[in-house]
Amino acid sequence: MRLLCLLFFSLFLQTGFSQEVLSIDDAVSQALKYNYDIEIARTDSSAYAIDNEYAYAGFLPTMDGSFTRLWNTNNQRQLLADGTKRGGNGIRSKNFALNVSLNWTLFDGLRMFATKEKLAEFVRLGEYTVKEQVVNSVAAVINNYYNIVRQKQQLKAIEEQISINDERVQLANKKFSVGLGAKPELLQAKVDYNAQKAAQYTQQTLIAQLREQLNQLIGFPTAKYYEVSDSIPINTALQYGNIRSDLEKFNPTLQIARKNIDISKLTVRETWANLFPTAAFTTAYNFTRVDNTQVLNPFSLLVNQNRGFNYGVVINVPIFSGFETRRQIRQAKLDVHLQEINLSNQFSLLDVTVNNAFKNYELYKKLLNLEEDNILLAKENVNIALQRFKLGASTYIELHEAQISLGEAYDRLIAARYNTKVAETELLRLQGKIVK
């Protein structure tokens, strides 16, 4: 019964205190929902969508109404030509005015059509801007996530060195206690052990800091604890030709540059419309009434009321504007040329970036294969040196050098794994397919 209770309690502790494991897919999914930079980009894109939703308003008439009600109290003095004087104090009057007008632009040089197309292009520009932010944010999440994995692997390598140093301390202590070893050997073993323990503490702190950075990227609360995977999967099948061909189709930076060209061309069309006449239909209903409680002139009106309806067409013909419109057209065309240069420049920069990123990718794959073979040699060398040290066939210096070689081999291997993953992520980011 006691054994069963202990077993049950052990299983309860393992279940209750097991840490949550956050996969890379979960981290990316969380970032797509709660990353602040992505949310800002989506909000900006929504503003474009709202403007486009009301784009049809440019084709509709506008109607305005006004209502005025005034009360006046005046003191009046009049001197007539025959010398007669008239006057009064506290003369009151009431004014009432009502106006409803409608204006409908019938032709504006096709500006309204260009503006509507421009608003639609801004929506697409917003979508590409969101995509660019998503691609960059996801790449940052992937790099940060696997940097934590990298540092975990580095921590395991340090702990392996600690176990070797611990065994060295025990062996050196036994030799020294029986008079077969020197004290400097024991002291050096303890120094090496303490150095690795210090490295362990530093590594644990670094992992905690990287976890906080990842929390910020994916929108987790501060100090949320979780475990990440233990391995770094690498796609070794990326092809330069596929990435290079997809660059023009899917890279968001190039898509934004192309869309800016389209928007600039529509701006030219809008500016050209200033050279054409405009025609508008206008109509209005007016009602006014003035009530005077007292008049000094017997021929003045006590009540004056007007009401009526009018309509017509207003045509505005631009004759001369000091060449202002011509200047605006040339500036708009110059902006189109500038955007075309920007597209060529962005493509050139991305072409070089992809080329260099793929060379890094190929280099790190070669280094990874080399270091995976080298780590086996380094481990075997440490095992042999440790066994020889146990048998007294070698000195602690030989074992220490073997440990140093093993530590360096681990550093190179872990770095090669992470750098290969970073190069892979960068290629997918440039390709625009890091997120399906």
PyMOL commands that set and color helices and strands:
alter all, ss='L'
color gray80, all
select helices_A, chain A and resi 2-17+24-34+36-53+55-59+111-177+183-218+240-250+252-275+324-391+396-431
alter helices_A, ss='H'
color red, helices_A
select strands_A, chain A and resi 62-79+85-107+278-292+303-316
alter strands_A, ss='S'
color yellow, strands_A
deselect
rebuild
show_as cartoon
